[in-house]
Amino acid sequence: MTATEQLLEQMLSVSVDESIENEATFYDRATRGMRQAVLYGSGNLGKRVFRFLGDVQELPIAFCDSNPSLWGSFIEGVPVMSPDEAASLYGETATFIICTWSPGQDRTHPAIFNRLRLLGCRSVVSFIPLFWKYHEKLLPYNRVDLPHLLLAAKDQVREAHSILNDERSKEEFVRQVGRLLADHLDALDEESPEEDIYFPEGLFTLTDHEFFVDCGAFDGDTLRPFLKAVNNLFSGVHAFEPDPENLRSLRDFIKTLSPDAQSKIVTSGNAVSDTVSTFMLDAQGSVSSCISDRGTVEISSVVLDDVITEPVSYMKMDIEGFEPMALCGAKRIIQTYAPRLAVCMYHRQDHLWTLPLQIKSYHPDYKLYIRRHGTLFDLVCYAVP
């Protein structure tokens, strides 16, 4: 057994019952009975926690934020303070809940935790144990979910780890398992190497006759490096982007290309899934647009096997958690053409192990790799025939 396998087994040795008990009690133990709360981070996550706490205990008494431009303002009717001021006023009497999501070495939860403790805050906790406690209403939240669900899938986790094709992928997989079992967000063990996302060095080489299917095309942020990588020589592109504003930006970019390139690029405002259906899209005109009950734009989904007839050579998916359904809808393409795949696997906890297993089940000859492009996010599973 390798050192990586030993570490994975150590992580998986926690019993499901033990994990469930920890999930249910961690938040109360960490807050030491303090019902008053100060929220570190005043973005969308902080606002969500603010509203939720108002329903289950007491409204938080303040936000604190590292952004000086916010100090002295009010959000949700309560003041936004500097960490120093908030710690001075409430460090002894309130729990400080870290409500940040953005990656960055100085914004990791352990770094913020240490900073607040040094400022004299007695009770500091990440938002994650709060979400564990009230999981029926708050989870899943992006990749955050109950750790015991991972532990209950130990056999699948082990199998997914075993089918990865290089040691770098296996090590990254184990680091991600550790992150998913933790009570905080962090930067993992190291900065990821500087590599172009979706075009990593050493895994495959693009040719001048690629047919590229871009699912989650945004404003052309993947199309641009694709065109650069192939020196504008390719057979075709089919790009799917359901957010209307993003789609306009994508089409505006395509208009700047040569007439020959434009003639070979098809854009679609549909989502991709395993069925033809309609959804409500929370259209933010950004990379965060996603299917949501709060969405205001109705969109339709298509099945890739039904709409793509060309021999696909490369397919990328970054579609906010719809990757398993989209892969299912592209099963014929995958089995017939074995295109290279780049599938994001950071939108849901179980995608870490279910996506590699799903891809391998469609085409056993794929070699699978995991690469992390960034401190915390942009984890991609690459399948290379």
Secondary structure in CASP SS format (residue, H / E / C, confidence):
PFRMAT SS
TARGET T0000
AUTHOR 0000-0000-0000
METHOD secondary structure of the structure
MODEL  1
M C 1.00
T C 1.00
A H 1.00
T H 1.00
E H 1.00
Q H 1.00
L H 1.00
L H 1.00
E H 1.00
Q H 1.00
M H 1.00
L C 1.00
S C 1.00
V C 1.00
S C 1.00
V H 1.00
D H 1.00
E H 1.00
S H 1.00
I H 1.00
E H 1.00
N H 1.00
E H 1.00
A H 1.00
T H 1.00
F H 1.00
Y H 1.00
D H 1.00
R H 1.00
A H 1.00
T H 1.00
R C 1.00
G C 1.00
M C 1.00
R C 1.00
Q C 1.00
A E 1.00
V E 1.00
L E 1.00
Y E 1.00
G C 1.00
S C 1.00
G C 1.00
N H 1.00
L H 1.00
G H 1.00
K H 1.00
R H 1.00
V H 1.00
F H 1.00
R H 1.00
F H 1.00
L H 1.00
G H 1.00
D H 1.00
V H 1.00
Q C 1.00
E C 1.00
L C 1.00
P C 1.00
I C 1.00
A E 1.00
F E 1.00
C E 1.00
D C 1.00
S C 1.00
N C 1.00
P H 1.00
S H 1.00
L H 1.00
W C 1.00
G C 1.00
S C 1.00
F E 1.00
I E 1.00
E C 1.00
G C 1.00
V E 1.00
P E 1.00
V E 1.00
M E 1.00
S C 1.00
P H 1.00
D H 1.00
E H 1.00
A H 1.00
A H 1.00
S H 1.00
L H 1.00
Y H 1.00
G C 1.00
E C 1.00
T C 1.00
A C 1.00
T E 1.00
F E 1.00
I E 1.00
I E 1.00
C C 1.00
T C 1.00
W C 1.00
S C 1.00
P C 1.00
G C 1.00
Q H 1.00
D H 1.00
R H 1.00
T C 1.00
H H 1.00
P H 1.00
A H 1.00
I H 1.00
F H 1.00
N H 1.00
R H 1.00
L H 1.00
R H 1.00
L H 1.00
L C 1.00
G C 1.00
C C 1.00
R C 1.00
S E 1.00
V E 1.00
V E 1.00
S E 1.00
F H 1.00
I H 1.00
P H 1.00
L H 1.00
F H 1.00
W H 1.00
K H 1.00
Y C 1.00
H H 1.00
E H 1.00
K H 1.00
L H 1.00
L C 1.00
P C 1.00
Y E 1.00
N C 1.00
R C 1.00
V E 1.00
D C 1.00
L C 1.00
P H 1.00
H H 1.00
L H 1.00
L H 1.00
L H 1.00
A C 1.00
A C 1.00
K H 1.00
D H 1.00
Q H 1.00
V H 1.00
R H 1.00
E H 1.00
A H 1.00
H H 1.00
S H 1.00
I C 1.00
L E 1.00
N C 1.00
D C 1.00
E H 1.00
R H 1.00
S H 1.00
K H 1.00
E H 1.00
E H 1.00
F H 1.00
V H 1.00
R H 1.00
Q H 1.00
V H 1.00
G H 1.00
R H 1.00
L H 1.00
L H 1.00
A C 1.00
D C 1.00
H C 1.00
L C 1.00
D C 1.00
A C 1.00
L C 1.00
D C 1.00
E C 1.00
E C 1.00
S C 1.00
P C 1.00
E C 1.00
E C 1.00
D C 1.00
I C 1.00
Y C 1.00
F C 1.00
P C 1.00
E C 1.00
G C 1.00
L C 1.00
F C 1.00
T C 1.00
L C 1.00
T C 1.00
D C 1.00
H C 1.00
E C 1.00
F E 1.00
F E 1.00
V E 1.00
D E 1.00
C E 1.00
G C 1.00
A C 1.00
F C 1.00
D C 1.00
G C 1.00
D C 1.00
T C 1.00
L H 1.00
R H 1.00
P H 1.00
F H 1.00
L H 1.00
K H 1.00
A H 1.00
V C 1.00
N C 1.00
N C 1.00
L C 1.00
F C 1.00
S C 1.00
G E 1.00
V E 1.00
H E 1.00
A E 1.00
F E 1.00
E C 1.00
P C 1.00
D C 1.00
P H 1.00
E H 1.00
N H 1.00
L H 1.00
R H 1.00
S H 1.00
L H 1.00
R H 1.00
D H 1.00
F H 1.00
I H 1.00
K C 1.00
T C 1.00
L C 1.00
S C 1.00
P H 1.00
D H 1.00
A H 1.00
Q H 1.00
S H 1.00
K C 1.00
I E 1.00
V E 1.00
T E 1.00
S E 1.00
G C 1.00
N C 1.00
A E 1.00
V E 1.00
S E 1.00
D C 1.00
T C 1.00
V C 1.00
S C 1.00
T E 1.00
F E 1.00
M E 1.00
L E 1.00
D E 1.00
A C 1.00
Q C 1.00
G C 1.00
S C 1.00
V C 1.00
S C 1.00
S C 1.00
C E 1.00
I E 1.00
S C 1.00
D C 1.00
R C 1.00
G C 1.00
T C 1.00
V E 1.00
E E 1.00
I E 1.00
S E 1.00
S E 1.00
V E 1.00
V E 1.00
L H 1.00
D H 1.00
D H 1.00
V H 1.00
I C 1.00
T C 1.00
E C 1.00
P C 1.00
V C 1.00
S C 1.00
Y E 1.00
M E 1.00
K E 1.00
M E 1.00
D C 1.00
I C 1.00
E C 1.00
G C 1.00
F C 1.00
E H 1.00
P H 1.00
M H 1.00
A H 1.00
L H 1.00
C H 1.00
G H 1.00
A C 1.00
K H 1.00
R H 1.00
I H 1.00
I H 1.00
Q H 1.00
T H 1.00
Y H 1.00
A C 1.00
P C 1.00
R E 1.00
L E 1.00
A E 1.00
V E 1.00
C E 1.00
M C 1.00
Y C 1.00
H C 1.00
R C 1.00
Q C 1.00
D C 1.00
H H 1.00
L H 1.00
W H 1.00
T H 1.00
L H 1.00
P H 1.00
L H 1.00
Q H 1.00
I H 1.00
K H 1.00
S H 1.00
Y H 1.00
H C 1.00
P C 1.00
D C 1.00
Y C 1.00
K E 1.00
L E 1.00
Y E 1.00
I E 1.00
R E 1.00
R E 1.00
H C 1.00
G C 1.00
T C 1.00
L C 1.00
F C 1.00
D C 1.00
L E 1.00
V E 1.00
C E 1.00
Y E 1.00
A E 1.00
V E 1.00
P C 1.00
END
